Every structure is written in C-alpha cells, then in structure tokens.
Amino acid sequence: MATTKLTKIEKKKQELENELNRIQEGLDKSIDDVKEGVVESLDPKAIIRKYPLPILGASLLVGFLIGKPKGRRSKSSSSFSSVLGYELKKHLTKRAVSLFLDAIDNQITQKKSSD
C-alpha cells in the first residue's frame, strides 16, 4: 500500500513537472515572439519600406540642412567639415533614392504576384 501511494505521488510529481515544462516552453515562445516583433518594428529597413515617401522627404530635408551654407562663407572654402557635409549629403541622397526605388520595386512585385 505504501509503495502504491509512493508511485502515485511520483506519477503526480512527473505530471506536474511535465506541465511546468509545457508552461515554460510556452513562455519562452511568447518571449521570443515579443522580441521578434520589437526587432521587426524597430528595423530601419522595415520602417523605410513601410513609409518610403516620408523617409525620402526627411532624408532630403536633412541633406539640405547639412549642405546649406552657414553665414558668408566663400565657395572656395574646403574645410574638413564642409567636405564631410557634402559627402554625407551625397551618400544620404543616394541611399534614400536606392531605398525608395527598392520600395517601389517591391510594391510592383507584390501587385503583380497578387494579380
């Protein structure tokens, strides 16, 4: 009788451990899903694909502000900051145009595949 009671307790213990393992796996999966969702929502490529025109406008505005001459500088001034600003503006503009064209290509591809 004591042996039977002991095996029932061991069986119940095993069932509880299995249930705890299932709960832990469920929590791990939920946490992974939340992490993945946060990473995807903060991914710059995803944001640019979702809002291509506002991003393009913002990048052009930033490029304009970086490239805008300050004060009465002569055009022959070739200081490091002006060269850096020019190169940064050029790079940002190229990158924005490239991402914008990629977004348009993706939208066209999606429309063609849905038709």
VENSUL-V337462 format. One line per field, one symbol per residue. ss: DSSP state (~ for helix, > for strand, _ for the rest). A space follows every 50 residues. Layout:
ss = ???
This chain:
ss = _~~~~~~~~~~~~~~~~~~~~~~~~~~~~~~~~~~~~~~~~~_~~~~~~~ _~~~~~~~~~~~~~~~~____________~~~~~~~~~~~~~~~~~~~~~ ~~~~~~~~~~~~~~_
